[in-house]
Amino acid sequence: MSRAIDMASDREMVERDLALANIRASAKRITPLPTGLCPWCSDPTAAPDDVFCCTECAKDWQEHNERKQTAARINGMLRQ
């Protein structure tokens, strides 16, 4: 009996770890690569190596990304 409980506990731990890893992976978004156009407003960037056209767009994108990550974490926890 105790062996079955141990196996069930181990399986639960593995499934929980996988679920958390999936939530984290889907919530993370990498910073876009420089393309010459701002990914937030589509204006041209000042230098070819710049990702955003200005600090305001970079800040807006970062805040948006943080909200998406928080929402994904909350939604993931509610589904469990």
N, C-alpha and C positions, 0 to 999 in steps of 0.2 A: 504494500500500500504506500509506504513512504517513498519508494522508488518512483511510482506513478506521480506522486505529488511533486517530487524533485524535477521530473521530466517536464511536467506541466509548467512549473515555475520557470525552468530554463527556457521553454518555448515562449512563454509570455514575455520574458525579458528580451529575447531576440526580436520578437515581433514589435515590441514597444520601441526598441532601438532603431529598427528599420523604419517604422512610422515617423519617428522624430527626424531621422536622416532625410526622409523624403520631404518632410515639411521644410526643413532647413534648405535643402537643395532647390526646392521650387520657390522659396522666398528670396533667395539671393539673386541679385542682378549685378553683373559686373559693369564697371564704368565703360561707356562706349569708347571705341577707338577713334582717334582723330581722322576726320574725313574732309576737313575744310569747311564743313557746314555744322552749325550747332544742332545737336540732336534734340534740343528742347524747343527752339524757335525757328530753326532752319535758316538763320542768318549766316552769312559767311564769317569764318573765324579770322582773327587778326594774323595769326601765324599758322603755317601748315601743321605744326605739332600741337596746337591748341585743340582741346576737345570742345569747349564751350566758347561762345562769342564774348561772354562777360561773366563776372562773378555772380551776378544776379541769377542768370540762367543755371549756373553750376549749383547755386544754393537751392533754387527751386527744384531742380532735378533730384538733388540729394534728399530734400524733405519729402518729395513725392515717393522716392524709393524707400525711405524709412517707413512711411505710412503703409506702403504695400507689404513690406516685410512684417510689420506689426499685424496687419490684417490677416496675412497668411498664417502667422503663428496662432492668432486667436481662432481663426476658422479651423485650423488643424486640430487644436485642442478641443474644440466643441464637437468635432466629428468623432472623437475617440469614445 
